[in-house]
Amino acid sequence: MATIGKFAVRVVVLAVIIYAVTRLVDGISVDTAGGRYGEAGTYLWVALLFALVNSVVGPVLRLLSLPFVVLTLGLFLLVINAALLGITAAISDRFSVDGFVPAVLGGLLIAVFSWIAELLLPLKVRAG
């Protein structure tokens, strides 16, 4: 599968994960009312924004916070995921995160569900 095709499938999987997270965590929501692209299109848009934020800003935040990540044995990555969700919510008028605790829970669930999806549907390009 081509790289763009894998990215598209990853965004669709992420949209499903974000849908599940909005159903499980109070304080994280996607506003689909009045959207031009319908409910599915809105979730795809939010997933695309989150994927771009995670791809561009995520590595910088992880690098800058490396001492905290090492000191906390990786638990600080939950705070970074929460920050990435908050940045995505700040960019999008359709996605909202109401506070730190929902952001951390949402980031944790997105990480767990993404890990499970990667086990079921390997989409990363591996050298070998």
C-alpha positions as CSV (number, residue, x, y, z in Angstrom):
1,M,0.0,0.0,0.0
2,A,1.4,3.4,-0.9
3,T,2.4,5.8,1.9
4,I,-0.5,8.2,1.1
5,G,-2.9,5.4,1.2
6,K,-1.6,4.2,4.6
7,F,-1.9,7.8,5.9
8,A,-5.5,8.0,4.7
9,V,-6.3,4.7,6.4
10,R,-4.6,5.9,9.6
11,V,-6.7,9.1,9.5
12,V,-9.9,7.0,9.1
13,V,-8.9,4.7,12.0
14,L,-8.1,7.8,14.1
15,A,-11.5,9.3,13.3
16,V,-13.1,6.1,14.6
17,I,-10.9,6.3,17.7
18,I,-11.8,10.0,18.3
19,Y,-15.5,9.1,17.9
20,A,-15.1,6.4,20.6
21,V,-13.2,8.8,22.9
22,T,-16.0,11.4,22.6
23,R,-18.5,8.8,23.7
24,L,-16.4,7.5,26.6
25,V,-15.0,10.8,28.1
26,D,-17.2,13.6,29.4
27,G,-15.6,16.8,28.4
28,I,-14.4,15.9,25.0
29,S,-16.8,16.6,22.2
30,V,-17.1,17.1,18.4
31,D,-19.7,19.5,17.2
32,T,-21.3,17.9,14.1
33,A,-24.4,20.1,14.0
34,G,-24.6,22.3,11.0
35,G,-21.4,20.9,9.5
36,R,-21.0,21.0,5.8
37,Y,-19.6,17.4,5.5
38,G,-21.9,15.6,8.0
39,E,-20.9,13.7,11.1
40,A,-18.4,11.4,9.4
41,G,-16.7,14.2,7.6
42,T,-16.4,16.3,10.8
43,Y,-14.7,13.4,12.6
44,L,-12.4,12.9,9.6
45,W,-11.5,16.6,9.7
46,V,-10.8,16.5,13.4
47,A,-8.7,13.3,13.0
48,L,-6.7,14.9,10.1
49,L,-6.0,18.0,12.3
50,F,-4.9,15.8,15.2
51,A,-2.7,13.7,12.9
52,L,-1.0,16.9,11.6
53,V,-0.6,18.4,15.0
54,N,0.8,15.1,16.3
55,S,3.2,14.9,13.3
56,V,4.5,18.5,13.4
57,V,4.3,19.6,17.0
58,G,4.4,16.2,18.8
59,P,8.1,15.4,18.1
60,V,9.2,18.9,19.2
61,L,7.2,18.6,22.5
62,R,8.6,15.1,23.1
63,L,12.2,16.3,22.5
64,L,11.9,19.3,24.7
65,S,10.3,17.3,27.5
66,L,12.6,14.4,27.3
67,P,14.1,15.0,30.8
68,F,10.6,14.9,32.3
69,V,9.7,11.8,30.3
70,V,12.8,10.0,31.6
71,L,12.2,11.3,35.2
72,T,8.6,10.1,35.3
73,L,9.4,6.8,33.4
74,G,7.2,7.9,30.5
75,L,4.2,9.1,32.4
76,F,4.8,12.6,31.2
77,L,3.9,11.5,27.7
78,L,0.3,11.5,28.9
79,V,0.6,15.3,29.6
80,I,2.1,15.7,26.1
81,N,-0.8,13.8,24.5
82,A,-3.2,16.0,26.5
83,A,-1.4,19.1,25.2
84,L,-1.7,17.8,21.6
85,L,-5.4,17.3,22.1
86,G,-5.7,20.9,23.5
87,I,-3.8,22.3,20.6
88,T,-6.1,20.5,18.2
89,A,-9.1,21.8,20.1
90,A,-7.7,25.4,19.8
91,I,-7.2,25.0,16.1
92,S,-10.7,23.6,15.3
93,D,-14.0,25.2,16.1
94,R,-15.7,21.7,15.9
95,F,-13.5,20.0,18.6
96,S,-13.5,20.9,22.2
97,V,-11.7,19.6,25.3
98,D,-13.0,20.9,28.6
99,G,-10.1,20.8,31.0
100,F,-7.0,18.9,31.9
101,V,-8.5,15.7,33.3
102,P,-10.6,15.0,30.2
103,A,-7.6,15.8,28.0
104,V,-5.4,13.3,29.9
105,L,-8.0,10.6,29.8
106,G,-8.6,11.3,26.1
107,G,-4.9,11.2,25.3
108,L,-4.6,7.9,27.2
109,L,-7.5,6.3,25.4
110,I,-6.3,7.5,22.0
111,A,-2.9,6.0,22.8
112,V,-4.3,2.7,23.9
113,F,-6.8,2.4,21.0
114,S,-4.1,3.4,18.5
115,W,-1.8,0.8,19.9
116,I,-4.6,-1.9,19.6
117,A,-5.4,-0.7,16.0
118,E,-1.7,-0.9,15.1
119,L,-1.6,-4.5,16.4
120,L,-4.7,-5.4,14.3
121,L,-3.8,-3.4,11.2
122,P,-0.1,-2.7,10.9
123,L,0.2,0.5,8.9
124,K,3.7,1.8,9.8
125,V,6.4,1.6,7.2
126,R,9.1,-0.7,8.5
127,A,12.6,-0.9,7.1
128,G,13.8,-4.4,6.7
